[in-house]
Amino acid sequence: MGVQQEIREKGLLGAVAGIGDDVFTRVTAGISVGEFRRMLQGEAPGRPNPRLKPHSEAFLLHIKPTYYHESATRFNHTFRLGLLSTYLFLIETITGLLLMIWYAPAPERAYADMIGLLTNVPFGQFLRDLHRLGAEAMVAIVTLHMVRVYLTGSYKPPRQFTWFTGVVLLVVTLFLSFSGYLLPWDQLSLWAVTIGTSMAEAVPPAIVGETVNLLARGAPDIGANGLLRFYLLHVIFLPLVLILFFFVHYYKVVHFGISLPADEEEIGEDTASRIPAAKRVYYLPDVAIDELSFLTVFTMITILLTVFFFQAPLEHIANPQSTPLHTVAPWYFYWLQGMLKIADKFIAGVAVPGILLVLLVAIPYLDKNPSRRGRDRRVAIVSGIIAGMVMLILGWMGTPKYAVQGAPSIEIVQELMPEEGSGLVREIGYAHLPLGVYSTDDHTKYDDPQFAELMHEYTAAVLHFDEQENDFNGARGQLTITQDQPGLKKINWKISWYDAQSQKEVFQKAFWLHRDSFYWEQYGLKHKYLDYLSNLISPKE
Amino acid sequence: MQGIFVKSPILKIALGILGALASIILLLFVLRTEDMRMADQTVNWSARKIENGAILFANNCAKCHGPDGKGQLGVAPALNSHYFFTKTGRLADVGFVGSLEDYVRLTVAAGRPSKANSQWAQRMPTWGSQFGGPLRDDQVVDVTKYVLNWREDALAQTPDEDPFQPFQDVKKPVGEQSLAVLMGAEPPPPVEKTATEPGAVRPPADLVTIMGCVGCHKLDQPQEEANRGPIAPNLGNLADHAGTRVDGLSAEEYVYQSITDPGAFVVEGYNNGIMPQDFATKMSEEEIRGLVDWLLNGKR
């Protein structure tokens, strides 16, 4: 029908409305404007249900179920953790792709590219912080997702294979996060990844371990080849594996349906895929509204955290010649690091994680109990909680707080002015460090309260180790602050003490602090944002 | 438990819209403050480069150029110097048309490969890794930023305070003094003249610094197979083997010959031509004799 004829029949407005409706229906793959309005108004669909059409017409919707069991859509049954994991992967993909524009995986460039991203790219820091926060959140949420599935017994038949793909996805997520760790090419990345790959070396027999290590690092030590390999793992290989397993996992989830709360079915029964008409909740519009609004609010919270509270760390440039004090793994590998402190590399780095992984995969086959109800699964739930607590304790042991005490003098300086990161001296900053020679012996009143706090902490630390250690007696700390250059102060630490044989020992270390530098723990910019905001609300001048 | 979760679709839609709006506002806020943030980060990271450079300078450069960058007589020139930082100063004298930053960076990276017209005991070593030195490019940049950070101090120096020494390689028209003198400073006493002034015998402990010996020879370290001086032999245990180096020369004769004619015998593993050949003209006979005795004396 020609346009002119249509206008003649319906009038101009009617014709335009008709074309609009037509376009809307095509874009939504089958939902007309009127149907959309009825959806929002909460009206029931007509028969045959026009809201099923997009599920067969549109690619993105055809993988979604057309309807869910009402009980499975309750928030406190799944907490939407699977959806969140997928969404975080999407965020990581988008921010990651954008970050790749300003990054080249070469040791000569990588670190400078990071600084370029922070100093010279609009939204550069935002993208980096969001990518980092998203990565850590993804590890946390995937883990929580697994804990939820374990606690509701949802791995039981027929979902054993779904559970297996889930375990694979957890491992891939951990590796994805860990492989991204190396890319900024700072001290934090280099040494965390050096520790990580050195565990692969412990795989027996020696030739296999060494080969695996060599393949991962590209050389006996991590260098240009290692960086390139981790980059390729991070941006191509692992994401592809994740996407493949995600689709298998999700296909299985849709195929069997989300398991229902255990109390709603008989023991040993699985009715999730046979949903009675009265219990159906259609994806369009109910579940879709729920998921979209949930993700929007989640996005808003993530952006809020990124802008004001989270800053991805960037330490000094990677230096294979100098191992920083207290090298730590990423927090999700603290438990491994904790184990490495009490057992040897083979047991802690290969045997236990390997057995743990096999156990995790084997859970559906080991747990023969047909019931998913909590009161029938006391052994499973208690052992799960014990395993979780052991992980937490090992994780605490993985932090520098446990069993890596260095020499007292080194620890004292490390506490107040660490090689990497901030510490109290950098936190109080250039302006609060008056020039002069100060000693922990004299108890003068310092005018500057922040400097007074620093000297108090210094004195307390020296006294603490003096009392604790036999080899550290009559200790005395000195702090010399000199103006080395315009805008640059030299902070010289000198600690002297007597060892167990009454020999006098002296330790000296110098750091420099510039007027304009700030460190990521200071959240310098984030504070600035807050100042800016408060100034917007109530101008000071 | 159920009650606390949002169930009404209208409320969900409203929350979703609010969330989207809040996200947009947050992003607009970031956009509004991006210029401020980037400027702050630029300042921060260049400040951190100076901090890194300070450590590198203290570990590698301060030994010759002095911890305050004011140089050492006969060893290495002053960098924290008015002459060094002015456009008509050092750059003009060597005819370098680039920026001072480029000049410093090039000199640190490549060193001074030539000893022609140089009065310094040791040539500037090559530091940049692309020329075989120990520092990566970013470290060369860091140490350069640190040296340039003296600008404010150096430019505030009066000609009298300027610690620079007259460079021998500066070619000035006859009868003209160096730039600092033109600016009103007293002419610095020429190095050679003090050496020949009658009656002024300088003590050996001063001579090893003035002549720049300590720039290459470590006096407090013994020369051993496991502890060889990198540029020149260590002199800590000179007395132990000075008499055995060359047949027919006693320890005193050997050391005297090594100072006055360094090319006569070169210890295996070191290169001829690094040690200046003109010490005989820079020190009096008496001073050289005193220096030989002092060097061979274990208790120095």
Interface residues (C-beta under 8 A of the other chain):
Chain A: L40 G42 R74 F75 N76 E108 Y111 A112 I115 L118 T119 N120 V121 P122 F123 G124 Q125 F126 P285 D286 I289 D290 L292 S293 F294 T296 V297 F298 T299 M300 I303 L304 V307 H316 I317 D484 Q485 P486 G487 L488 K490 A510 F511 W512 L513 H514 R515 D516 S517 F518 G524 L525 K528 Y529 Y532 L533
Chain B: M1 Q2 F5 P9 I10 K12 I13 L15 G16 I17 L18 G19 A20 A22 S23 L26 L27 F29 V30 L31 T33 E34 M36 R37 M38 D40 Q41 T42 V43 N44 W45 S46 A47 R48 I50 E51 N52 A54 I55 A58 R136 D137 D138 Y146 N149 W150 R151 E152 D153
